[in-house]
Amino acid sequence: MSGETLPGAKRDAEERIVLHVDMDCFYASCERLKEPELEGKPVVVGMGYEPGEGHGAVATASYEAREHGVGSAQPITGALDALPRSEDVELDDDGEPADPEIPAVGYYRSVDMEFYKEVSAQVKEILHDCADVVREVSIDEAYLDVTERTGWETVSSGDRTLAEGYARHVKQRIDREVGVTASVGVGPNMSVAKVASDHDKPDGLVVVRPDEVRAFLDPLDIEEVHGVGPVTAHELREMDIDTAGDLAAADPRALGDRFGERGRELYRRARGDDDRAVTPTGLPKSLSRESAFTEPTSETEAAREKVRTLAADVAERARSRGALYRTIGIKVVQPPFEVNTRAKSLPGPVDDPELVESVALELLTEFADARVRKLGVRVSNLDFDDSDQASLDGWEQADDDAVGEVTASSTPSDSTSDDSVGDDSAKGNPSKGDSAKGNVATADPTTDDAQSGPMLSDWAENRARSTRRKDADAVEDQPESTDGQASLTEFE
């Protein structure tokens, strides 16, 4: 964990400790990284949307936008009816609508998936640094098994557990190092942790101790049980099962007769029983470190010194994980948030801290005297093979065409996983910032709002089909829901 050891952390925990980390309104938060002046304003991110146009559908809406009736999967035309676009309305000196009959305006932005992946990669690197086992389930959420990092014991005051302090540490690192907020649920298994992370959005931290699981779950609405979608919830209500407690007290044989094995699984989930292990979805494809200046600076030596420190840290992280790397790169963020990345490919995988520093400094020379607000160093194309490491002797004399340099204004981040870990279809609750219950129907391609063309129509149909499939499939085969955020897999 990069040399960090939290006070009181224990290594021999008897009970599992699982964290579910779910980024709040992730796409909107990323847009605020690019435009800090959007903080606190209603932000709507649209897929298939172009500035000034009315086509497309809402990918995600900030909590401020949700207060005005904007939700994920909603056609942009409907969102504009509920929340007019800022550039279409006359504003006063304070940026508020001059017309008192217009309560608020929205700030609409197009999806920038490459940037979102870049930010997601930064978050995921922190998660891998904070846990021995990480299961990434989407661009903005993951499960962490931190059993060996902390414990269920309470601190001296008797009110808080060590696990809560550790989860708060993870949240604070994400906020401090990346600049986006996360809600974290802590529980003795995956399904309890998932429900906990959804319970107090945004920026929530909910801890459910092993002896508190039933007391926490029983009062919850049936749709909050991990794995219950709208269709299943309707059928359960027909059986007079309205809460998790009702489901936990139901006859498992009757549930099996009605829903098959899935019914018995949901019964176990409602009782807090979930013996699934947190299994990793793959090794990271890159490791990086970033650091911001207190104020943007154009001092070349200050930038070089920061890059030296970052390079040493990244090289040490790679070595501690037994990772070789084939590419060394830097990230330079210039005001207000112009992201530049540069990278150099090597002839083969290496482990050489001095090379990381020298290549990073070489790439930095392109930005000599430029105003910089943030710097980063990354090693990528990782190789975790246990074979002998490559020797670097003579590499500096390698043929020019054996060492290629890649430059780009922005570089796609590492791939993120969207595999299934047993959640239901999207559920919406604007007050809690959940997902999009009821909003899928508003994207009906047969309505006038779908005249934006094949992209919206195909997306809406895929979304609806996915919702029906997810509610019907077995719990283990269903993808995780997101924080009111439509999946953009179709557009990648």
C-alpha positions, -999 to +999 in steps of 0.1 A: +000+000+000+028+024-009+043+021+025+011+033+043+000+015+074-030+027+092-029+026+130-047-004+144-049-023+112-049-061+117-039-089+094-057-119+109-094-108+108-118-135+116-147-120+096-145-109+060-145-071+054-158-061+020-160-025+006-182-016-023-170+017-038-194+035-061-185+068-076-213+095-073-226+108-107-193+099-121-196+114-156-209+147-142-181+147-116-155+142-144-170+171-163-165+192-132-129+183-131-125+198-165-147+228-156-145+236-119-170+264-123-197+238-127-194+228-091-228+230-074-246+236-108-270+212-125-249+192-150-264+169-176-241+145-196-258+133-228-249+104-251-255+112-288-258+148-277-241+178-294-240+213-280-270+234-291-289+203-304-317+183-288-307+148-299-296+120-277-303+107-242-292+115-207-262+094-196-261+109-162-274+139-143-259+155-113-279+156-081-288+192-087-302+183-121-322+154-106-339+178-083-355+193-114-367+160-128-338+150-151-329+113-149-307+088-167-320+073-200-343+102-204-344+118-239-325+151-241-357+168-253-375+158-221-345+169-200-345+203-218-382+207-210-375+201-173-342+220-172-335+246-199-300+248-213-280+276-198-270+291-232-307+292-243-318+314-213-309+350-204-289+350-172-283+377-146-249+388-132-250+359-108-256+333-135-292+328-125-322+329-150-334+365-155-369+352-159-383+344-124-406+317-140-375+297-148-362+282-116-329+269-129-308+261-159-288+231-168-252+228-181-253+202-209-222+184-219-214+156-245-200+123-233-162+123-232-156+086-226-118+087-230-115+113-203-139+093-180-117+062-185-086+082-177-102+094-144-115+059-137-081+045-141-068+069-115-095+058-090-089+021-097-052+025-091-060+038-056-084+009-050-057-017-060-033+001-037-057-001-008-068-038-012-052-071-018-082-082-039-102-058-062-131-068-084-139-040-109-175-043-121-179-011-142-161+022-150-173+036-117-176+009-091-157-020-076-156-044-046-126-046-023-117-074+001-098-056+029-099-084+054-062-084+057-059-046+060-082-038+089-106-053+114-141-051+130-127-041+164-139-008+177-116+021+185-112+034+220-144+054+219-163+022+212-185+037+185-165+033+154-147+002+139-113+001+124-130-009+092-149+024+091-116+043+095-101+023+067-131+030+044-129+067+052-092+066+043-101+051+009-128+078+003-104+106+013-076+093-011-100+093-040-112+128-032-077+141-025-058+125-053-084+124-081-109+150-072-142+130-074-164+117-046-174+081-038-200+065-017-186+034+002-205+006+018-187-017+043-201-051+052-192-088+059-200-098+023-205-084-012-243-080-012-245-062+022-216-039+011-235-031-021-267-022-004-248-001+022-231+019-005-265+028-021-280+037+013-267+072+018-257+088-015-239+111-024-206+110-006-219+084+019-201+060+042-223+032+057-208+005+078-228-027+086-211-048+112-216-086+111-240-085+141-260-057+126-268-071+092-304-082+099-312-050+118-299-030+088-316-050+061-350-058+076-367-023+072-354-017+037-379-016+007-378-049-012-362-032-043-332-024-022-323-060-017-293-069-038-306-086-070-342-075-069-353-056-100-387-038-107-403-069-122-393-092-094-403-066-068-438-064-084-442-102-081-429-102-046-454-075-036-482-097-050-470-122-023-473-095+004-435-092+005-427-055+007-395-053+027-363-072+031-375-084+064-406-098+048-385-116+023-362-130+050-392-143+069-409-158+038-411-196+031-381-203+009-400-232-007-427-209-019-400-185-033-384-215-050-417-225-065-423-190-078-388-179-089-367-211-090-332-211-076-331-173-079-359-170-053-340-190-028-309-169-036-328-137-030-341-152+003-305-157+014-295-122+003-324-107+024-310-125+054-275-112+047-262-145+036-237-142+008-207-165+006-193-153-027-156-144-026-144-111-040-126-124-071-103-101-091-112-093-127-076-091-139-043-075-132-039-037-138-025-027-172-007+004-158+005+020-126+008+057-122+012+085-097+000+121-100+005+153-080-009+188-083+008+221-075-008+243-050-009+270-077-001+265-114+036+270-120+059+276-150+091+269-130+109+242-150+130+229-121+100+226-098+083+205-125+113+183-130+117+177-093+081+166-090+085+142-120+116+127-103+096+120-072+067+106-091+089+084-113+106+069-082+073+062-066+058+045-097+089+024-103+089+012-067+052+003-069+059-017-101+088-035-084+068-043-053+041-059-074+066-078-096+056-059-127+077-052-157+067-024-181+070-017-218+059+019-219+068+049-198+047+081-200+039+114-184+007+134-180+008+172-180-023+192-170-023+228-179-049+254-168-078+253-168-078+215-174-060+208-206-047+172-204-016+163-223+000+128-223+032+117-238+047+082-238+077+062-251+076+025-259+105+003-251+118-028-270+108-051-242+096-053-206+119-039-180+123-030-143+145+000-142+137+030-119+165+051-135+151+046-169+116+056-157+131+089-144+152+096-175+124+089-200+099+109-180+122+139-178+129+136-215+092+137-223+088+167-200+112+188-220+084+194-245+066+214-218+095+235-207+083+269-193+047+259-197+022+267-169+014+234-152-012+226-126-006+188-123+019+162-133+018+124-135+041+096-144+028+062-157+043+028-166+020+007-187+018-024-209+026-043-177+040-078-177+035-099-145+053-129-159+076-146-134+104-152-160+138-135-157+137-098-161+151-082-192+185-066-191+187-029-200+224-029-208+230-013-242+194-002-246+203+034-250+223+024-281+193+005-296+183+014-331+160+044-334+132+022-349+134-001-319+122+026-295+090+043-306+075+074-292+037+080-290+023+115-285-013+125-280-034+153-265-051+127-243-045+090-239-072+064-233-069+048-198-068+012-190-098-009-198-124-013-172-145-043-165-183-044-167-187-081-158-215-093-136-215-097-099-252-102-092-271-070-092-305-061-105-317-038-133-314+000-129-335+015-101-340+052-097-344+074-067-335+110-073-334+118-036-308+091-030-291+093-064-296+057-072-302+045-107-330+051-132-362+033-122-390+042-145-369+063-168-362+036-193-397+038-206-393+075-213-367+066-240-393+048-260-381+049-296-417+052-309-421+086-294-413+119-311-383+122-287-367+093-305-364+112-338-328+118-331-320+087-352-306+052-348-283+060-320-310+069-295-334+043-308-309+015-306-297+026-273-332+027-258-341-007-272-308-022-259-314-006-225-350-019-223-339-054-235-311-054-210-334-044-182-358-072-190-330-097-193-313-086-161-345-090-141-351-125-155-316-139-153-300-155-124-287-132-098-250-141-103-253-133-140-266-097-137-244-066-141-241-041-113-264-011-115-247+023-115-254+055-098-282+067-121-258+063-150-266+048-183-242+023-197-223+035-227-209+002-238-228+003-271-209+035-280-174+025-272 
